[in-house]
Amino acid sequence: MALTTLDTQTALIIIDLQHGIVRLPLVHQPQPVIDLCAQLADGFRAHQLPVALVNVAGGAPGRNEQARHSGDLPADWATLVPEMAPQPGDITVTKKTWGAFHQTDLHAELQQRGVTQVVVCGIATSIGVESTARQAYELGYNVTLATDAMTDLNLDTHHNSVELIFPRLGETGSTADVLALLSAR
């Protein structure tokens, strides 16, 4: 873990903490992840820094080898969990693909606020979190990943993202590391 600093204009992006996702068979219990993401959101809000709450309501149209869900999803599938209820000033984003920047207004919202760095957390590590971190990096943001505030559907892919991919996209640290840097500002 090599978390060094937070830019003065840093935003928090919380990925897919919604009823349908937290009910999936995850490798870590979802409630501790939700709680850590909520701590981060509270910390960012207390410092008047942007919080983006992202949910997913669809999927990319391309073919793949894994079977797609057939039938109707539960009515609350895309609804954010209560701990992620949007607060005044929060950015809310509904995405249709893995990454939160693709065909959404997230980049424009962050640019309007002068954001130069993002902290990313949520579910799933190797899917929505990694895709969003990749897109943020490609857009020129400094990227930080709060690795204890995320989980995945597969332990191997979780470890691959945390240990091999994330250090190439930015800096990694814990929720406590991020909150300590916020408090030191």
N, C-alpha and C positions, 0 to 999 in steps of 0.2 A: 504494500500500500504506500502510495507516494503522493498523498494529497498535500499540496503546498499552499494554495491561496484560493480565494474567491474574488473575482472581479467585483468592482463596485456595483455593476449592473448585472447581477446574476439572477436567473429565474429557475424555479423548480418545475420539472415536468413529471407528473405522476401518471403512469401508464396502466390503464385497464383494470382499476380496482372497482370492478362491477360485479353484480350478483352472479352472472353467468360464468365469469372467469374464476372467481374465488371458489366456486363449487366444483371446479375441475379437479382431477386427481393430481395434486401438486406434490413436489418432493419435500417441501417444508409446510408446516401449518400456515394457513394464510393470515390468521389473526395477528401474529407478531409482525408480519410484513405490513399489514394494514396499520398497526399501531405505530411502527417506525415511520411510515410515510406520513401519518397524521402529525407526528412530532416535527418532521421536517416542514410540513405545510404550516404548522403553527409558528415555527421559527422564522420562516420566510415572511409570513404575514406580519409578525411582530416587528420585523425590520423593513416593512413596507416594500418588500421585493415580490415580483410577480410569481404567482402559482398557477400552473396550467394543469387542469384536470382533464385527462383524456379517457374516452371510452371507445369501444369498437362496436360497430353495428353493421357488419357486412364482411365481405372478403374479396380479395382480388379475383378477377374472372378467369384467370389462366388455369390450364390443366396442371394437375400434379398426380403423383402416384398414390397419395393417401385418400381414402374415402372421405367425402364431404358429408357434413351433417345433412340428413334429409328430414323433412318435416318442419313443423313450426318450433321455434325456440320459445322458452317460457316468456311470458309478458314482461317480466322484470330483468331479462337477460342482460340488457345494455344499461340498466340503471346503476349508477354509482352506489357503492355501499354507504351507509349513513355517515361513517367517519369521513367520507370524502364529499360531503354536501358542499356545493359551491358557496363561497362567501363573497360579499361585495368586492368587486375588483378582480376576482379570479377570472382566468381565461378558461373557457370550456371548449373542448374540441371533440367532435365525433368523427372518427376516421373509418374508412372502409377497407384499409389495407393494414399491414403490420406497422409501418412507420407513421408517426404522428405528423410529419411535415408534408407527406404526399397528398396533394389535392385538398389541403386544408388551409385555413388562414393563420396557422400557428406562426410561421416565419414572419408574416406581416405584423402580427400582434406583438411579437418580441422585438422586431425592428422599431416599431412605433415607440416602444418603451426604452430603446437604447440598449437592449440586452446584448452582452458580449460573451456570456458564459451560461451554460445550463447544467443543472444537476438533475440526473435522470434516475428514477426508481420505479418499482411496480412489478407487474406480472405480464408476461412471462419473460424471464431473463434473456433467453436466446431468440425470442420472437419480437414482441413489441418493444421491449427495452433496447435490445441490441439494434434493431432496425432504426429506431428513433435516434439512438446515439450515433449510428453511422451517418444518418442524414444530417444531424446537427454538425458533426465533424466536417462533412462535405460542404456544408453551408458556411463554414468558417467560425463556428462557435467554439470556445474552449469548453470541453466536456468533462464533467465529473460524474462518477457513478457511485452511488451509495449502495455498496454490494450486500450489506445486511438487510436492506430494505427492498429485496427482490427475491423471487423464487421462480421455478420453472416446472414444466411437466416431466422433465427428464434430468436426472442428476448429472449425467455425463455432459449434456449440452449446457447446463448451468455452469459447471466447472470450466468448460471450454470457453464460454463467454467471459467469465470473471477472470480466469487465469491467462488466457491467450489473446482474446480479442480486445477486451476493454483497455488493457495497458497500451494498445496501439491507437486507441481512439481518444484517450485522455488520461485523466488521473482517477484512481480509485481510492475509496476510503469508506469508513463506517458512517452511520448516522451521527454518532457522537463526534466524529472528526469534523463533519460538515457544520454541525451546530456550534462546535467550539470556534471554528473560523468565523461563523456569523457573529458570535458573541464578542470576538476580538476586534471587530470592525469599529 
